[in-house]
Structures are given as C-alpha cells and as structure tokens.
Amino acid sequence: MPLLVPPAEGRYHIFHQLKPQCVALSQSALALNGAKSNVQDVTDQLDKLHHLLQSCTIDQNQLDAKLADYVFFPVSQVLKVSQKISIRCLELCLEILAILCRYGWRHSIQPQLVAQVVIFCTLMAERHPKGFEFSSSTEELQTAAFWCLHHVSVAASQSRECRTFFTSEANFPQMGQTISTTLDGILEAGAVETQLAASNALKALIVSVIDPEMSARFLPGLASKLTKILTPTTKLRRNYQVLIICLETMTHLLRATLADDVAQPAQDGVKQSIIDDDWKAMAARQLEPVLNSIMRLKIHGHEDVRVALAKLCLMLLERCRQSLASCSAIAIETVLSIASSQAAVGIQLEMLLRVDPSLSGLLKNTMYDWLSSLSTIVQGADEVKKVQKMQQLRTAYSLLHDSGSNTDTLEGMLASRLRDTVVLTLQAPISKQNASPLVSPITSLDLGLAVLDRTTGQRDFSQALVQYRSQEDIIKQVKSFTQLISSSSCVSAFAADLSRSLRFSQGEAQLANFWLLLIATQTALARKDSVSDFIDLPDDNVNIFQDHLEELYSFALSILADDHSVNDINADIELVDPRLQSLALRTLALRAQTAGPDFRHELIDSLYPVLHTLATPFNNSDLQSDALTTLDIFTLACGYRDVQTMIVENADYLTNAVALKLNAFDVSPQASQVLVMMIKLAGPAVLPFLEDPAESIFAILESFHGYAVLVDVFFRVLAVMAEEGAKAPLLAMGSKEDRTEMRRWMRERWKPITVDGLVGLLKDFAIDEADEKRLRDEQREQAPQRPWKTKVEEICDVDESDPGSQGTKTDEADLEQLEQQISPPPSEDVDPPPPAPKTYSLLFKITELTQHFLPSASPSLRVSLLSLIRTTIPAMARHENSFLPLINTLWPEIVSRLDDREEYVRAMALEIVGLLCEFAGEFMRSRIVQVWDAFREISWQVGTGDNGLRSAGCRDVARSASKAGTLVATDLKTNTPARLLWNALIDTLSTVAKTVPLPPELFDEVLDMLGPVLEAREDVRTALEIENEDAVWLWRMQRGEVEMANAPKCAGGRHWMFAPVQVHQGT
C-alpha cells in the first residue's frame, strides 16, 4: 500500500532526492570546460538522474513546474557544451527533457523554453545534424528527439501564449522545418520505434499546436508526404500503428481546413484568411488523387487500420461533403467495403444516414452506379474484386433498409442485375466447359446403389450452382444478398420480376431466375415463421410468397417429370440440366416443410419424380444425394418414422407409375432404376407390391431377349429384388454354422436298418401288393353303357324314378349336405403353403426365368444370372416341395455352364452346384453322379495344366495329378482364372462330400482330386473326415502323410494265437 503523504511533503521528499544528483551533474558539466573533462562522468550522472526521474514520476502529481525548472538547470549546463559530449549524453538529455515536459511543465511552460526545445529537437532529429563532433545521428537519438518533440507540443497546447507564439508568422519557417523533419523521420527511418515516435510528434504538432490557417499553408506538403506514407506498396510495409496515427493526423488536417463549416469572415483590422471557396476548390482537385491512393488501405490486413480509414471517410461524408464532393463516392465506397466486416462502422454510417437524409440519395446514386457496372466487373478475372463489390452492395442495401429509406425503385434493378451476375458466373470459360456424357445405364445403376449406401438422415443440400471453385465465393455473396433483400418487408417488386421471367427464360437465365426466386421465397417464409411464433399479424408479402411457392412447386414437378427418352443415344436431344433438377428437389422439400403433415396428399405427385431423379442415368452423385435429402425431408415433414415406411405406405402409387411405363414397353433405364431405388430404400417390405412390375419385366425380357445390354439391366433389377427378398424374415436362412449343426443333428438321429427290419419291410411290401391285386380283380365290371355320373346324381336319378316318391325334388341344401357326406375326407398330407407366399412366388418366378437366358452370349449376363440363382437358393430351400422341382428345371442349364469357355462362369456354376447340394442333400445324389465326369474334367484341366492327359482310369489320372503337384502350384499362382476355378472345385467337392451320400469309389476320387490341398486346407480335410475318417486316414497313410502304427508283439518270443470262430451255414 503506498504511503499517504501530503503533496507538499512528497515534493519536499523528491527535492531531497534530486538535489544531490543535480549538484553532481552541474559539477561534472562545469568540469567539461576545464583541463580535466570527463565525458563519461557526465554520461553516468545523466543516467542516474534519468532513472531517478523515472522513479519519481510514478505519482504524476509529485513533479511540478518548480522541480522541473530545478532539474532543467544542470541539464542546460550540459546542453551548453553539447559539441563536446557524446551521442549518449544528448540522448539522455532529450529523455530527461521529455519527462520534464510530460510531468513537470504539463500545465505551464514558457514560450521561449518551448521554442528552444523545439529547435533542439528538430536539430537532433535530423539524419545528419550540423555543428557536432559526429557526422550522422543514430536511430535511438532520433527516437528520443521525436518523443521529446511530442511531449513539448502536448505541453505547449495547454498554454494559449504558446499556441499564439507557434502560429505567429515569425515562427512559420521554424515550424515548416520541424514538420518537414518529422515527415522525413516517418518516411526514411529504418527502425519502427523511430517512425512511431515521429508520427506521434507530427500528430501532436498538427492537432495540438498549429491552427487551421497554418495547417492550410502547410496542407500541400503535408498531404504529399502523408500520401507517400499511407499508400501501400509491395516493397515497404509500414507498421500498422504508424498508419493509424498518420490516418488520424490526415483526418484532423482535412477537418480543420476543408470542413464545410470552416469559414473565416473578413474583419476590420484582421488579415484575410486564405481558406475561401476558391482555395477549397483548388485543394479538392489536388486532394482527389491523394485520397484515391489512401483508400487502397481498405484491404489492409489489420482491423484497426481499416477502422481508422473508415473514420476518415465518415468525416469526409459528414463534414466535407460539399468541399470534397468529388471524393464522396470513393469515401462511401470505402466505408461500405469496411462496414461489410466491421459492424461498428456500419452502425456509425447508419446513424449518419438517419441524421442526414440527403446522404441516402448519395448512397442510392452510388448503388445505381455500382449496379450498372456490376456486369462488367463480373465478366472480369479479378475474383476478389467481384466479391468485394457484392459485399459493398449488400452493405449499402442493408444500410438503406435499416435507416428507413425507400428502396422500391432499386428492387427491380436488383433482380435484373443479380440474375445477370448469376448467369455470367455460371457461364464458365470455354476451357472449363466439359460436356456431360451420358453414362451407360449399368454405370448409373452402380452409382445409385453407391449413393444409397451413404448415411441417411441428412438435411443439407449440396451446392446446386457451383461447378468450379472460382464460382463459390461470388455465388455465396449473391445468395446472402438475396436473403437480405427477401428479409425486408417490401420485396414484391424483386420477387415479381423473377417470377415473370421464370417460365419464359432458358438456359442459365432460367436457372438464375429459379434459384433467386427459390432463395427469396424460402427466406421470406422463414421470416414469417419466426415472427408468427411471437405475434400474429397479417402480412401481404407472406401471401404473395405462398403464391410464388405454389408456382415454383408446379414448375419443379414439370422439370422432374420431363422424361426425355434416351433410347436413341445418337439422337440430338436436349437433356434436363442437373442443376435445374437439383433446384426442383429443393422446391419440393420447401413445399413439404411448409405444408407439414398435409403434404402426404401431395406424395402422389411428388414422390415418384424424386425417386426418378435418384435413379437418374447421369453420373452425378450430388444430384442423387440431393434426392436422398429430399426424401429425408419428406419423411420428417409428413411424420413418417423413416423413408422405408413412407415408400411402403405409398407403394401403390409408385408401382402403378412404374407398371404404366413397363406395360408400354418403355425400355429406358429410368423405370427399372426407380424399382431398384424403391427396393433398396424400403427393403423386403415393398416386394409384395411389385408383382405387376415384375410381370411387366418378364414380358419385356420375352420380347427383347435378343438385346444383351437391356436384358442385363433388367436382370440386375430382378437381382436386387432377389437380394432383398432373400432378406425377408420368413425366408432368411440361418448362418452357415447353423446349417452345418442341423445336418450334424439329423445325421446323429439316423440309424441303419437291421436285417430283421429289412425282412419285415419286404414282407409288408409283398402283402400290400397282394391286397391291391385282389381288390383290382374283385372290382372288374363290364364297360359302361351310359355316361359317368357322380354319386349325388345317381341318388337323385333313383329318387326321381321311384314311383313311391312324393314327386318332390331334392333341394339344393340337401344336395350340398349329401355331397359333403359322400365326398371323402380331406387328406392330411396337404402341401403347406410357402413362407411369405407373395415374396416367395416372386423369387420363384425370377429364379425360374433365368434358365432361358443362361445360354446368352454375354459372359457378364451369364455371371449375373448365376449370381442371382446363388442369391435365391437359400430362400427357395425354405419350401421343399417347390424347391426340388425348381432344381429339376434349372439343373440342365447349370450343368451346361460347367463346360463354359469362361473360367469365372464355370467357377460360379460350381459354386451353385455346391449350394444346391448343401440345401437339397440326398436329392442331389443321382445328379452328382451324372455330372461326375465334368468334375473329373475340371480337375484334370486345373490339376495337370490341361496338358492333354486323359487316363482311362481315375486312379491313373489322380496319380498323374499328384505327380504334377509342383506344376499345379506354379500355374495357380500366375493364372487367376485357373486359381478361381480350382478354389471353386475344392469348395464344391467338400460340400458334396459333406451333404450328399457318395458311393465309395466316388469318395475315393474326391480324395484323389483334393489330395494336393488335403494337408494345406484343414477345413477340407475335416469335412472329408466327418464322412469317412478311415478312408481319409488310409489315403494319407498310403502317401506317407501319417506314420503307420507298430504292430504289438507277444512277450517271450511266442506267437499270437487266434480263438476259433464257429460259422453256421444257413439252410
């Protein structure tokens, strides 16, 4: 806590501290005139005094003018012999004088002392001062001189006498010299500290000392030098603090000399002022290029510099609008540019507009000029300038609107200019234009499925108009400007102009109108929602934009429904711009968000176009992502749980739309891809609704089966149906481990029949056959002489022919009762229906249809069909009575693929054979025996490298394959198709051995075929050991893979003796 003492006691305490040091300094200074001069001693004494003054000035009130005069006396003694002292002594003297001026003489200083200090500071601030032992000054000495000049100027401003003394004509030369030296210090000094000190000194002189009359006389030279300082260059970058101080100096200088209210009327006995209208006009002409150069600081990187420049421009607009009218445009442009990033500057300009309404006219005229030249700027190559101009326009409109100015006359022009800006931005250079080629339908289908794999639930659209990085910034600025315009209360002219031009424009112009009107509508409706949350007021603009939204919605549906035929790819057709489709999707999403749950009724018209766009044949992932986003917004707005639920509940409308196209034999890929998107999005739940589209696809395949690409496309659609159908809960099979466990359990329950059981079974068969023969013999009768009748008809005939009857006929109820009594009871062995009958039936038809197209000449189609069969087999196996006949139907074509010329087709066929064996089991025994020669053929080709070996016996072939084991390994490493076929054969033979009962000789052949991998593939060996472990062990032992166990020997050298066995021969 500081010591609380009265000011008088404090000054007395400081005096006792300063007195010894001042006396010592005086003695050292006087010694310089004697024979024993010691400059270093003077330097030390000055340094001690300087430190003592710094410690004493902690409390600014303790050092008064009298103490300052007392300290100045020894310092003046040193200054009298300044030619003999060092630069360091001069530097310390200046620093001491600065402290004295700042704290001691801050309220009162003598004009003569001020003049001496100013002259001395000016001399010391020069680069090459005259009359000293040193030829050039130092940066430290100049810095000290400028700071001393700054403090003495501030102290002089407190005294009227000093100000009068400075402004007298006799002091004009000296003030000119001082100002010139200060400006040179800013321009030429190398150290930032020196420049900063010089700029502060100049500001103190201009602001605190000289009057407007003197400022007017020095204005040309000051403006010239300050322009050099403030003009940014690439060679020299000024310190930002220096720039700020110089901008403040320029602001005060122009306000003092060129303000509109500055007037010097002639008075009697007073000299006429030079500041008159003629002088202002001449000064304005000279200052216009100066200010244009200074305004380049509006892009300076430091925020404070831009703010200082904005203050200069605001001063010009507020105080110098008449005298510097020619600079008003550049000033307001600079302020708007800075206000776009500095809210405080914008607030100051808004307040100025409210105070002075005439400034709004100037701002409107400036906006007109900017809008007129906007197209020229946008056509240029300077992207930064484009963005800056849009920011300036946005800020200007915001200020006009916030200040309450009428902007109706600007809105029509704004709509036109913003539309032109978007059009010019979208028209990329010729070098960047790339035609969007129509990709193949298969590629587009793959792209659509890849997009569907993305995470759903997103609510943000991609950038519809931006195609190149250079377009992003300007499009973003136009969007922001449009949102600002739409958020105002009166935007009818802006939206009306866009609405009128929407349907009658084409190309980029239509795209620009659509985008701008959509942004405006979206912003206006969002503003209505935010306001209606708090207060319910009638708003005509909201109704207007509701009408605009309905028009946009109708236009969007027409765009998405514009289904250009792509059958003839050589035709000169005009495809819909994907950017226009993306905007249409945004419109549908906005309509859904506005309508809420009521939009469910609109899904009849809007859901299919969105899915159609999702299935677009263009290679445009952004458009498909936007379609997914639209579906997510539909789901949220309509209150559905997810997209799957929405599609399933509206499946009738969607399938009818697809079926209409397919029934008309519209073979374009869109309809089929809409089906794919529906199935992928909704899953198995939508398959029961797809019977009619599936039948239409079957009809198209029957009519256009010769077109391989078309058939491939539709079968890929059917493959997606099959893939999703196999995932249905009632058709999905368990994992492979679960199926293996089930087969193991069935195998453990099976027990072989005994001999007695077999004899009894044969006796039962014989008795049944004898009974059937006896019944047939007893029921023999003559050939019928009249038509066959049912039992009911015979009884009725007997009743009618009976003479004792009452003549009444049996009524229908009696006939039905009689027929029920006569009809046999229903059989208990009725074929149960398949699980999920509709889905199962659809999968059955799809699988059965593949048999007609497996002989196709297209390898890719053959692989696709085999892959489809592989997908549906697990689901088909859930209903055995349908599955086994299906195997009979497909088996010939599958077997024929084992001789295919393409290795991967043969490998796929092998996989399907193994899959059929896995699910059909013993049913496949005869078929496997039938195709065993094909297995041998494949084994020989892969195992021997197809070297022509054709042994008659399987054992000889197996031995040849075993001998060529090294060759096999080498070929399989280098030949990918052969390796693929070999792996498929291994897996198929393993599955056959596990699931199909094979004759012993065929099982031995399996061991021979799989011998090269029996040791390397433990899973293969385990599968074979489950069926016949002894045979596997014997095969391995014969080839030395396992060691033979040693036979036991009898102890004592004796031999083993076997017990006799009695054999009874049967009679």
Secondary structure, DSSP 4 states (H G I P E B T S, - for coil): ------HHHHHHHHHHHHHHHHHHHHHHHHHTTSSS--HHHHHHHHHHHHHHHHHHTTSTTS--HHHHHHHHHHHHHHHHTTTTS-HHHHHHHHHHHHHIIIIISSS---HHHHHHHHHHHHHHHSSS-SSSSSSS--HHHHHHHHHHHHHHHHHHTT-HHHHHHHHSGGGHHHHHHHHHHHHHHHHH-SSHHHHHHHHHHHHHIIIII--HHHHHHHHHHHHHHHHHHHS--SS----HHHHHHHHHHHHHHHHHHH-TT------TTSPPPS-SHHHHHHHHHHHHHHHHHHGGGGG-S-HHHHHHHHHHHHHHHHHSTTTTGGGHHHHHHHHHHHHTT-HHHHHHHHHHHHH-THHHHHHHHHHHHHHHHHHHHHHSS-HHHHHHHHHHHHHHHHHHHHTT---HHHHHHHHHHHHHHHHHHHS--GGG--------HHHHHHHHHHHHTS---------SS--SHHHHHHHHHHHHHHHHHHTSS--HHHHHHHHHHHTT--HHHHHHHHHHHHHHHHHHHHHHHHHHTT-----HHHHHHHHHHHHHHHHHHHHHT-----S-TTS---PPPHHHHHHHHHHHHHHHHHHGGGGGGGHHHHHHHHHHHHT-SSS-HHHHHHHHHHHHHHHHHHT-SSHHHHHHHTHHHHHHHHHHHHHTT--SHHHHHHHHHHHHHHGGGGGGG-HHHHHHHHHHHHHSTT-HHHHHHHHHHHHHHHHHHTTSTTT----HHHHHHHHHHHHHH--PPPHHHHHHHHHHHHHHHHHHHHHHHHT--PPPSS----HHHHHHHHHHH-TTS-SPPPPHHHHHHHHHHHSPPPPS-PPPPPSSHHHHHHHHHHHHHGGGTTT-S-HHHHHHHHHHHHHHHHHHTTSHHHHHHHHHHHHHHHHHGGG-SSHHHHHHHHHHHHHHHHHHGGGGHHHHHHTHHHHHHHHHHHHTTS-----SSHHHHHHHHHHTHHHHHHHHHH-HHHHHHHHHHHHHHHHHHHHS---HHHHHHHHHHTHHHHTT-HHHHHHHHHHHHHHHHHHHHHTTSSPPPPPP--GGG----PPP---PPP-
